[in-house]
């Protein structure tokens, strides 16, 4: 599970760097920057929802004090 989360975070960072590359290269004109940022947002939301679902399904154990 940790490896999957790390891989998704690396893909998110790659998408962010790709958006920066297109922004600097095209000077803000073009759809490639917008597409890369849209992918980054979608992947971030998918990672968050996946982590929440994993917690609720019991795949990620709770460490520390129990919730009240």
DSSP file (Angstrom, degrees, kcal/mol; ACC not computed):
  #  RESIDUE AA STRUCTURE BP1 BP2  ACC     N-H-->O    O-->H-N    N-H-->O    O-->H-N    TCO  KAPPA ALPHA  PHI   PSI    X-CA   Y-CA   Z-CA
    1    1 A X     >        0   0    0      0, 0.0     4,-2.1     0, 0.0     5,-0.2   0.000 360.0 360.0 360.0 -40.2    0.0    0.0    0.0
    2    2 A X  H  >  +     0   0    0      1,-0.2     4,-2.4     2,-0.2     5,-0.2   0.898 360.0  51.8 -63.8 -39.3    2.9    2.4    0.8
    3    3 A X  H  > S+     0   0    0      1,-0.2     4,-2.5     2,-0.2    -1,-0.2   0.897 108.6  51.1 -64.9 -40.0    4.5    1.8   -2.5
    4    4 A X  H  > S+     0   0    0      2,-0.2     4,-2.3     1,-0.2    -1,-0.2   0.914 110.9  47.9 -63.2 -43.8    1.3    2.5   -4.4
    5    5 A X  H  X S+     0   0    0     -4,-2.1     4,-2.4     2,-0.2    -2,-0.2   0.913 112.4  49.3 -64.3 -42.6    0.8    5.8   -2.5
    6    6 A X  H  X S+     0   0    0     -4,-2.4     4,-2.2     2,-0.2    -2,-0.2   0.902 110.8  50.4 -64.0 -40.5    4.4    6.8   -3.2
    7    7 A X  H  X S+     0   0    0     -4,-2.5     4,-2.1     2,-0.2    -2,-0.2   0.911 110.6  48.7 -63.6 -42.1    4.0    6.0   -6.9
    8    8 A X  H  X S+     0   0    0     -4,-2.3     4,-2.4     1,-0.2    -2,-0.2   0.903 110.4  51.7 -65.6 -40.0    0.9    8.1   -7.1
    9    9 A X  H  X S+     0   0    0     -4,-2.4     4,-2.3     1,-0.2    -1,-0.2   0.889 109.2  50.5 -62.9 -38.2    2.6   11.0   -5.4
   10   10 A X  H  X S+     0   0    0     -4,-2.2     4,-2.3     2,-0.2    -1,-0.2   0.886 109.9  49.8 -66.0 -38.2    5.5   10.7   -7.9
   11   11 A X  H  X S+     0   0    0     -4,-2.1     4,-2.3     2,-0.2    -2,-0.2   0.890 109.8  51.9 -66.3 -38.5    3.0   10.8  -10.8
   12   12 A X  H  X S+     0   0    0     -4,-2.4     4,-2.1     2,-0.2    -2,-0.2   0.922 111.0  47.0 -63.4 -43.8    1.4   13.8   -9.2
   13   13 A X  H  X S+     0   0    0     -4,-2.3     4,-2.4     1,-0.2    -2,-0.2   0.879 110.8  52.8 -65.1 -37.1    4.7   15.6   -9.0
   14   14 A X  H  X S+     0   0    0     -4,-2.3     4,-2.2     2,-0.2    -2,-0.2   0.900 109.0  49.0 -63.3 -40.8    5.5   14.6  -12.6
   15   15 A X  H  X S+     0   0    0     -4,-2.3     4,-2.1     2,-0.2    -2,-0.2   0.884 110.8  50.8 -65.9 -38.3    2.3   16.1  -13.8
   16   16 A X  H  X S+     0   0    0     -4,-2.1     4,-2.1     2,-0.2    -2,-0.2   0.910 111.5  46.9 -65.9 -42.1    3.0   19.3  -11.9
   17   17 A X  H  X S+     0   0    0     -4,-2.4     4,-2.3     1,-0.2    -2,-0.2   0.860 110.2  53.7 -68.4 -33.9    6.5   19.5  -13.4
   18   18 A X  H  X S+     0   0    0     -4,-2.2     4,-2.4     2,-0.2    -2,-0.2   0.897 107.8  50.5 -65.7 -39.0    5.0   18.8  -16.8
   19   19 A X  H  X S+     0   0    0     -4,-2.1     4,-2.4     2,-0.2    -2,-0.2   0.908 110.4  49.6 -64.2 -41.4    2.5   21.7  -16.3
   20   20 A X  H  X S+     0   0    0     -4,-2.1     4,-2.5     2,-0.2     5,-0.2   0.911 109.7  51.9 -63.1 -41.1    5.4   24.0  -15.3
   21   21 A X  H  X S+     0   0    0     -4,-2.3     4,-2.4     1,-0.2    -2,-0.2   0.934 112.7  44.1 -59.7 -47.4    7.4   23.0  -18.4
   22   22 A X  H  X S+     0   0    0     -4,-2.4     4,-2.6     1,-0.2     6,-0.4   0.859 111.6  54.4 -68.1 -34.4    4.4   23.7  -20.7
   23   23 A X  H  X>S+     0   0    0     -4,-2.4     4,-0.7    -5,-0.2     5,-0.7   0.923 114.5  39.8 -64.8 -43.4    3.7   27.0  -18.9
   24   24 A X  H  <5S+     0   0    0     -4,-2.5    -2,-0.2     3,-0.2    -1,-0.2   0.865 119.2  46.6 -73.4 -35.5    7.3   28.2  -19.4
   25   25 A X  H  <5S+     0   0    0     -4,-2.4    -2,-0.2    -5,-0.2    -3,-0.2   0.900 122.5  32.1 -74.8 -41.8    7.6   26.8  -22.9
   26   26 A X  H ><5S-     0   0    0     -4,-2.6     3,-1.7    -5,-0.2    -1,-0.2   0.420 101.4-126.7 -98.3   0.8    4.3   28.1  -24.3
   27   27 A X  T 3<5S-     0   0    0     -4,-0.7    -3,-0.2     1,-0.3    -4,-0.1   0.824  71.8 -53.6  57.3  34.8    4.2   31.3  -22.2
   28   28 A X  T 3 <S+     0   0    0     -5,-0.7     2,-0.6    -6,-0.4    -1,-0.3   0.408 111.5 117.9  85.6  -3.0    0.7   30.4  -21.0
   29   29 A X    <   +     0   0    0     -3,-1.7    -1,-0.2    -6,-0.2     2,-0.2  -0.870  55.6  43.1-100.7 124.6   -0.9   29.9  -24.4
   30   30 A X  S    S-     0   0    0     -2,-0.6     4,-0.4     1,-0.1     3,-0.1  -0.539  80.9 -99.3 127.2 165.7   -2.1   26.5  -25.1
   31   31 A X  S  > S+     0   0    0     -2,-0.2     4,-2.5     1,-0.1     5,-0.2   0.509  96.9  85.4 -99.0  -6.5   -4.1   23.7  -23.5
   32   32 A X  H  > S+     0   0    0      1,-0.2     4,-2.3     2,-0.2     5,-0.2   0.880  90.4  50.1 -67.4 -36.7   -1.2   21.5  -22.4
   33   33 A X  H  > S+     0   0    0      2,-0.2     4,-2.3     1,-0.2    -1,-0.2   0.937 112.6  46.9 -64.6 -46.0   -0.7   23.3  -19.1
   34   34 A X  H  > S+     0   0    0     -4,-0.4     4,-2.2     1,-0.2    -2,-0.2   0.897 111.9  51.0 -62.9 -41.3   -4.4   23.1  -18.3
   35   35 A X  H  X S+     0   0    0     -4,-2.5     4,-2.1     2,-0.2    -1,-0.2   0.911 110.5  48.5 -63.3 -43.0   -4.5   19.5  -19.2
   36   36 A X  H  X S+     0   0    0     -4,-2.3     4,-1.9     1,-0.2    -2,-0.2   0.896 112.8  47.7 -66.3 -39.9   -1.5   18.6  -17.0
   37   37 A X  H  X S+     0   0    0     -4,-2.3     4,-2.3     2,-0.2    -1,-0.2   0.860 109.5  53.9 -69.3 -34.4   -3.0   20.6  -14.0
   38   38 A X  H  X S+     0   0    0     -4,-2.2     4,-2.5     2,-0.2    -2,-0.2   0.908 108.3  49.7 -64.2 -41.6   -6.3   18.9  -14.5
   39   39 A X  H  X S+     0   0    0     -4,-2.1     4,-2.7     2,-0.2     5,-0.2   0.904 109.5  52.3 -61.1 -41.4   -4.6   15.5  -14.3
   40   40 A X  H  X S+     0   0    0     -4,-1.9     4,-2.2     2,-0.2    -2,-0.2   0.920 111.1  45.9 -62.6 -44.1   -2.8   16.6  -11.1
   41   41 A X  H  X S+     0   0    0     -4,-2.3     4,-2.4     2,-0.2     5,-0.2   0.916 113.6  49.4 -65.0 -43.2   -6.1   17.6   -9.5
   42   42 A X  H  X S+     0   0    0     -4,-2.5     4,-2.3     1,-0.2    -2,-0.2   0.907 112.3  47.2 -63.6 -42.1   -7.8   14.4  -10.6
   43   43 A X  H  X S+     0   0    0     -4,-2.7     4,-2.4     2,-0.2    -1,-0.2   0.880 111.3  51.8 -66.7 -37.7   -5.0   12.2   -9.3
   44   44 A X  H  X S+     0   0    0     -4,-2.2     4,-2.2    -5,-0.2    -2,-0.2   0.912 112.0  45.6 -65.5 -42.5   -4.9   14.1   -6.0
   45   45 A X  H  X S+     0   0    0     -4,-2.4     4,-2.7     2,-0.2     5,-0.2   0.908 112.7  51.0 -66.2 -41.5   -8.6   13.6   -5.4
   46   46 A X  H  X S+     0   0    0     -4,-2.3     4,-2.5    -5,-0.2    -2,-0.2   0.895 110.4  49.5 -63.5 -39.8   -8.4   10.0   -6.4
   47   47 A X  H  X S+     0   0    0     -4,-2.4     4,-2.5     2,-0.2    -2,-0.2   0.925 112.2  47.8 -64.4 -44.2   -5.5    9.4   -3.9
   48   48 A X  H  X S+     0   0    0     -4,-2.2     4,-2.3     2,-0.2    -2,-0.2   0.932 114.2  45.4 -62.4 -47.1   -7.5   11.1   -1.2
   49   49 A X  H  X S+     0   0    0     -4,-2.7     4,-2.6     1,-0.2    -1,-0.2   0.892 113.0  51.8 -64.4 -39.4  -10.6    9.2   -1.8
   50   50 A X  H  X S+     0   0    0     -4,-2.5     4,-2.2    -5,-0.2    -2,-0.2   0.897 110.3  47.9 -64.2 -40.7   -8.6    5.9   -2.1
   51   51 A X  H  X S+     0   0    0     -4,-2.5     4,-2.0     2,-0.2    -2,-0.2   0.900 112.9  48.4 -66.6 -40.4   -6.9    6.6    1.2
   52   52 A X  H  X S+     0   0    0     -4,-2.3     4,-2.4     2,-0.2    -2,-0.2   0.917 112.7  48.0 -65.3 -42.6  -10.2    7.4    2.9
   53   53 A X  H  X S+     0   0    0     -4,-2.6     4,-2.1     1,-0.2     6,-0.2   0.891 110.2  52.6 -65.2 -38.8  -11.8    4.2    1.4
   54   54 A X  H  X>S+     0   0    0     -4,-2.2     5,-2.2     2,-0.2     6,-1.2   0.882 110.2  48.7 -63.9 -37.9   -8.8    2.1    2.5
   55   55 A X  H ><5S+     0   0    0     -4,-2.0     3,-1.0     4,-0.2    -2,-0.2   0.938 112.2  47.2 -66.0 -46.4   -9.2    3.5    6.1
   56   56 A X  H 3<5S+     0   0    0     -4,-2.4    -2,-0.2     1,-0.3    -1,-0.2   0.818 111.5  51.4 -67.8 -29.4  -12.9    2.8    6.2
   57   57 A X  H 3<5S-     0   0    0     -4,-2.1    -1,-0.3    -5,-0.2    -2,-0.2   0.549 116.4-115.0 -82.7  -7.3  -12.4   -0.8    4.8
   58   58 A X  T <<5S+     0   0    0     -3,-1.0    -3,-0.2    -4,-0.5    -2,-0.1   0.593  82.6 121.7  87.1  11.3   -9.8   -1.5    7.5
   59   59 A X  S   <S+     0   0    0     -5,-2.2     2,-0.6    -6,-0.2    -4,-0.2   0.767  73.6  51.9 -76.3 -25.5   -6.9   -1.8    5.1
   60   60 A X  S    S-     0   0    0     -6,-1.2    -2,-0.2    -9,-0.1    -1,-0.2  -0.952  89.4-140.6-111.9 113.6   -5.0    1.0    6.8
   61   61 A X        -     0   0    0     -2,-0.6     2,-0.5     1,-0.1    -2,-0.1  -0.388  16.5-114.7 -75.2 152.5   -4.9    0.4   10.6
   62   62 A X        -     0   0    0     -7,-0.1     2,-0.4    -2,-0.1    -1,-0.1  -0.744  31.4-159.7 -85.4 126.1   -5.3    3.2   13.1
   63   63 A X        +     0   0    0     -2,-0.5     2,-0.3     2,-0.1     0, 0.0  -0.834  53.1  14.5-106.2 145.7   -2.2    3.9   15.1
   64   64 A X  S    S+     0   0    0     -2,-0.4     2,-0.2     2,-0.0    -2,-0.1  -0.700 111.0   2.7  98.5-147.8   -2.1    5.8   18.4
   65   65 A X  S    S-     0   0    0     -2,-0.3    -2,-0.1     1,-0.1     2,-0.1  -0.498  77.7-110.5 -79.4 144.4   -5.1    6.5   20.6
   66   66 A X        -     0   0    0     -2,-0.2     2,-0.1     1,-0.1    -1,-0.1  -0.360  36.6-101.4 -70.2 154.2   -8.6    5.2   19.5
   67   67 A X              0   0    0      1,-0.1    -1,-0.1    -2,-0.1     0, 0.0  -0.449 360.0 360.0 -72.3 147.9  -11.2    7.7   18.4
   68   68 A X              0   0    0     -2,-0.1    -1,-0.1     0, 0.0    -2,-0.0   0.503 360.0 360.0 -70.7 360.0  -13.9    8.6   21.0
